Amino acid sequence: MLRVITSLSISLLLLSICNCSSQIGSRDIANETPVIYEDWDTPPELLYHVPPKYPKEELKDGIEGRVTLRLMISSNGKVLDAQVISSEPTVSFGPAAQEAVLQFMFKPALINEKPVTAYYTHTIIFSLRSDT
C-alpha cells in the first residue's frame, strides 16, 4: 500500500505587509521589502492537503524520500510559493511535493489576532510502507 505522510514542522517566519495610509513624497510603499517577524502568536494550521504524486521511477525502484519546503502562506491561507529546501535521497521528489503543496489550504498565522502572510517550513515524507 502506498502512503504519503505530511508533517508540519520546524520554523515560521512572519511576513507583514506594510499597511500605511500615507506615502512620503513619491515613495512606492507597495514595492518596498516587507518586514519579517521571527515571533508570532499563532502558527499556520493545515486545513486541506492534496497527497503528492509519487515519482514513477522512485516508485518502481522502491525508493522512499523526504522533501522539506519553505512555504509562503498568505493572510487568507493560500500557499503563494513553495521552495524546496532539501529533497532526499533524490531531487525527483521535490517537484511532486511542490505541485501538491501549492494546492494546500491553511488557517493563516496570526499576530495580535490578525492574519498575516507567513513563511512556514513543511516536510512531506514519501513512504511505501503501510500503517499496519
C-alpha positions in Angstrom: 0.0 0.0 0.0 1.3 3.4 -1.0 1.3 6.0 1.8 2.4 9.7 1.7 2.7 11.5 5.1 2.8 15.2 5.6 4.2 16.8 8.7 4.1 20.4 9.7 7.4 21.3 11.1 10.4 23.4 12.1 10.1 27.1 11.6 7.8 30.0 11.0 8.8 33.5 9.9 6.1 36.0 9.5 5.9 38.5 6.7 4.0 41.6 7.4 2.8 43.7 4.5 3.1 47.4 5.2 -0.4 48.8 5.7 0.4 52.5 5.6 -2.3 55.1 4.9 0.1 57.8 3.6 3.2 58.0 1.5 6.2 60.2 1.9 6.9 62.1 -1.3 6.8 59.7 -4.3 7.9 56.7 -2.3 6.4 53.5 -3.6 5.4 51.6 -0.4 4.0 48.6 -2.4 7.4 47.8 -3.8 9.4 48.0 -0.6 10.7 44.9 1.2 8.2 43.8 3.8 9.1 43.5 7.5 9.8 39.9 8.5 9.0 38.8 12.1 10.5 35.9 13.9 7.8 35.6 16.6 4.1 35.0 16.1 1.1 34.4 18.3 -0.4 31.5 16.3 1.3 29.5 13.5 -0.5 28.5 10.3 -2.7 25.4 10.6 -3.2 22.9 7.8 -6.8 22.7 6.8 -6.7 20.9 3.4 -4.0 18.9 1.7 -3.5 17.1 -1.6 -1.4 13.9 -1.5 1.6 14.3 -3.8 2.1 12.0 -6.8 4.8 9.5 -6.1 7.6 9.9 -8.8 7.3 6.9 -11.2 11.0 5.9 -11.2 11.3 6.1 -7.4 8.0 4.1 -7.0 9.3 1.4 -9.5 12.7 1.2 -7.7 11.1 1.2 -4.2 12.8 4.4 -3.1 11.4 6.4 -0.2 12.1 10.0 0.4 11.6 13.3 2.3 11.2 16.8 1.0 11.4 19.9 3.1 9.8 23.1 1.6 9.7 26.7 2.6 6.1 27.9 2.0 4.8 31.4 1.8 1.3 31.3 3.1 -0.9 34.3 2.5 -3.1 36.0 5.1 -6.1 34.2 3.6 -4.4 30.8 3.9 -3.4 30.1 0.3 0.1 28.9 -0.5 1.7 31.6 -2.7 5.1 30.0 -3.1 6.9 26.8 -2.3 10.7 26.5 -2.4 12.5 23.2 -2.0 15.0 23.4 0.9 16.0 19.7 0.7 15.0 16.6 -1.2 16.4 13.2 -0.1 17.6 10.9 -1.4 16.8 12.2 -4.9 15.7 15.5 -6.3 12.8 13.8 -8.1 10.6 14.1 -5.0 10.9 18.0 -5.0 8.7 18.9 -8.0 6.0 16.4 -6.8 6.0 17.9 -3.4 5.9 21.5 -4.7 2.9 20.7 -7.0 1.0 19.2 -4.1 1.6 21.9 -1.5 0.6 24.7 -3.9 -2.9 23.2 -3.6 -2.9 23.1 0.2 -5.1 25.5 2.3 -4.1 26.8 5.7 -5.6 28.8 8.5 -3.2 31.7 8.4 -0.7 32.7 11.0 -1.8 35.4 13.5 -0.1 38.3 15.1 -2.3 40.2 17.6 -5.3 38.1 16.4 -4.7 39.5 12.9 -4.0 37.1 9.9 -0.6 37.8 8.3 1.4 36.4 5.4 3.9 33.8 6.8 6.9 31.8 5.8 6.5 28.2 7.1 8.6 25.1 6.8 6.7 22.0 5.8 8.0 18.4 5.3 6.5 15.7 3.1 7.5 12.1 3.5 7.2 9.7 0.6 6.8 6.2 2.1 5.9 2.8 0.5 5.2 1.2 3.9 1.7 0.9 5.2 0.5 1.5 8.8 -0.4 -1.9 10.0 
